[in-house]
Amino acid sequence: MKNLILFAFLFGICIINAQEFQLTDTYDITNQRNSGQEEEDTWLVDIIVTNNPESHVATLSIPDFGLLDGIRISVLSNPYLEDINEILKVTVAYNACCSSKEEYYYLVTNKNDFIALPSIKNEYAYEPITDIHYIFPNQLFGKEGTILRAAVQYTQTATIKDIKVLRSIAWNDDDFDTEDAITAINY
């Protein structure tokens, strides 16, 4: 009986970890530099593959560099999308009178190419009530072969209250149209 309980516990941990983005050191931030717009305090940073610095993922523009709270890089392994090994997420957090975070998502192909999804920006004046996120097939509420962009509404205790799908993208190994970031503002 003990073995069965231990197995169920370990299996549950594996399922939970498979659905979460995990911090990684596979990718890194480098080449922090001024963009030439000193009056706006805008900086540029490069995202690279750590063990292959020539492998450039993206260049991000960081406005209001003085308000930058941090940059976090995480991955979601085995997202159950054809020819995609993992999802790379770069979260850029700002903190001032209101906090905000921008999330940049990159699909990492079997050939180690990177496909960018439109970025998402969430702004908060108080506790977050609604966030916009991408939901991938191997995550809770995910849909097979589909990337969902959804507004997730939370209760006061930070549990999920409701999910509203904003866009459903059937994955067919295609490029995405570039578009402005999607923004959720909580005031």
C-alpha positions in Angstrom: 0.0 0.0 0.0 2.9 2.4 0.8 4.4 1.8 -2.6 1.1 2.6 -4.3 0.7 5.8 -2.4 4.4 6.8 -3.1 3.8 6.0 -6.8 0.6 8.1 -7.0 2.4 11.0 -5.3 5.4 10.8 -7.7 3.1 10.5 -10.7 1.2 13.5 -9.5 4.4 15.6 -9.2 5.5 14.5 -12.7 2.1 15.6 -14.2 2.2 18.9 -12.3 5.8 19.7 -13.4 5.0 18.8 -17.0 2.4 21.5 -17.0 4.4 24.3 -15.5 7.1 26.6 -16.9 10.4 25.8 -15.2 13.3 28.3 -14.7 16.2 27.4 -16.9 19.8 28.3 -17.5 19.8 26.9 -21.1 19.2 30.5 -22.3 20.7 33.7 -21.1 20.6 37.5 -21.4 23.6 39.3 -22.9 24.7 42.4 -24.7 22.9 44.9 -22.6 23.2 48.2 -24.4 21.7 51.6 -24.8 19.4 52.0 -27.7 20.4 55.5 -28.4 17.2 56.9 -27.0 18.7 58.3 -23.8 15.8 60.6 -23.1 13.5 57.5 -22.9 16.0 55.3 -21.0 15.4 52.4 -23.5 17.9 49.5 -23.5 18.3 46.5 -25.7 19.2 43.0 -24.5 19.8 39.8 -26.5 18.4 36.4 -25.6 20.9 33.6 -26.5 21.5 29.9 -26.1 23.9 29.7 -23.1 26.2 27.0 -24.4 26.1 28.5 -28.0 26.3 32.3 -27.7 26.2 32.6 -31.5 22.7 31.1 -31.4 20.6 34.3 -31.1 17.0 33.9 -30.1 15.8 37.5 -30.0 16.6 41.1 -29.1 14.2 42.7 -26.6 13.7 46.4 -26.2 13.5 47.4 -22.5 11.7 50.8 -22.1 12.2 52.6 -18.8 15.2 50.5 -17.9 15.3 52.2 -14.4 11.9 50.7 -13.6 13.1 47.1 -14.6 12.4 44.7 -11.7 13.9 41.7 -13.4 14.0 39.3 -16.4 13.1 35.6 -15.9 13.6 32.9 -18.5 11.7 29.6 -18.2 10.7 26.7 -20.5 7.8 24.4 -20.9 9.0 21.0 -22.1 7.1 18.7 -24.4 4.2 21.0 -25.1 2.5 18.4 -27.3 2.8 20.5 -30.5 4.1 18.8 -33.6 7.8 19.4 -34.3 8.1 21.6 -31.1 10.5 20.5 -28.4 9.8 23.3 -25.9 8.3 26.7 -25.3 10.7 29.4 -24.1 9.1 32.2 -22.1 10.9 35.4 -21.2 9.2 37.5 -18.5 10.2 41.1 -18.1 8.8 42.7 -14.9 8.6 46.4 -14.1 7.8 48.0 -10.8 6.8 51.6 -10.2 3.5 53.0 -8.9 1.9 50.2 -10.9 3.6 47.0 -11.8 3.6 45.3 -15.1 5.1 42.3 -16.9 5.6 41.5 -20.5 5.9 37.9 -21.6 7.6 36.9 -24.8 7.0 33.3 -26.0 9.2 31.4 -28.5 8.4 27.9 -29.9 11.6 25.9 -30.1 11.5 23.5 -33.1 13.1 20.1 -33.5 15.7 21.9 -35.7 16.4 24.5 -32.9 14.7 27.3 -34.8 12.7 29.8 -32.8 9.2 30.9 -33.7 7.9 34.0 -31.9 4.3 34.3 -30.7 2.9 37.8 -30.2 3.9 39.1 -26.8 1.5 39.7 -23.9 1.6 42.5 -21.4 -0.3 42.5 -18.1 -0.5 45.7 -15.9 -1.6 45.8 -12.3 -2.6 48.6 -10.0 -3.8 46.3 -7.3 -3.8 42.5 -6.9 -4.2 40.8 -10.2 -7.8 39.9 -11.0 -7.3 39.0 -14.7 -4.2 38.0 -16.6 -3.7 37.1 -20.2 -1.7 33.9 -20.9 -1.0 31.4 -23.6 -2.2 27.9 -22.7 -0.5 25.0 -24.5 -1.8 21.5 -25.0 0.1 19.9 -22.1 -1.2 22.4 -19.6 -4.3 22.5 -17.5 -7.2 23.7 -19.8 -5.0 23.0 -22.9 -6.5 21.7 -26.1 -4.8 19.1 -28.3 -2.8 20.6 -31.2 -3.9 24.2 -30.3 -2.4 27.2 -28.7 -4.9 29.2 -26.7 -4.5 32.9 -25.8 -6.9 33.3 -22.8 -7.9 35.8 -20.2 -7.7 34.0 -16.8 -9.8 35.5 -14.1 -8.9 34.9 -10.4 -10.7 34.9 -7.1 -9.5 36.9 -4.1 -7.6 33.7 -3.0 -5.8 33.5 -6.4 -7.6 30.4 -7.6 -8.9 30.3 -11.2 -12.4 31.6 -11.4 -13.0 31.7 -15.1 -11.1 31.4 -18.4 -12.2 33.2 -21.6 -10.4 32.1 -24.8 -9.4 35.2 -26.8 -7.8 33.4 -29.7 -7.4 29.8 -30.6 -4.5 29.0 -32.9 -4.4 25.6 -34.5 -0.8 24.5 -34.7 0.2 23.5 -38.2 3.9 24.4 -38.1 3.2 27.9 -39.4 4.6 31.3 -38.8 2.6 33.8 -36.9 1.6 37.3 -38.1 3.4 39.9 -36.1 1.0 42.1 -34.2 1.1 44.4 -31.2 1.2 43.0 -27.7 -2.0 42.0 -26.1 -2.6 43.9 -22.9 -4.6 43.3 -19.8 -4.9 46.2 -17.5 -6.2 45.7 -13.9 -7.1 49.0 -12.2 
